[in-house]
């Protein structure tokens, strides 16, 4: 939903449902889910609470849809690296790491929306939390597949290590505990791939 156009000009051109989602995204990111009420979203979207409830039955449904859109953006990153590097799983994995690295400046200001949302949604039956868990499971499945295609001996372990690094980089950027995070992130992921790459003369099993 990001754009270089000024927000008032951009939002004025959006259909009502998208205008609500745009307002919710900005408020949830900057203030958190629980602190933001439907009335505040309505005012930001220049609409009414009644209009919001015509599109979203509950605030929880609105939160879930916002996170579903974010998850789709991340899944699209997988699609892009696969299209950009067909048959080259190592480059695909590095492309994903680069996607995260390039997004870290935004995270430094607002934090990872998934991590922030999980902290506010302790109930695992909450529809928005279920969206996050489904997204993370799909992300893991696709990364394991890339690691397997790259010929890494233990694809699940390699994917776990890479996931720890990608998510840890986001947390470290948010809390400011580590400097030069994008560069360090790329070097660590490259190191994981190199360390786990079979030797040229290793027997095929």
PyMOL commands that set and color helices and strands:
alter all, ss='L'
color gray80, all
select helices_A, chain A and resi 7-12+16-31+38-44+49-55+59-84+89-110+113-120+127-149+155-175+181-196
alter helices_A, ss='H'
color red, helices_A
deselect
rebuild
show_as cartoon
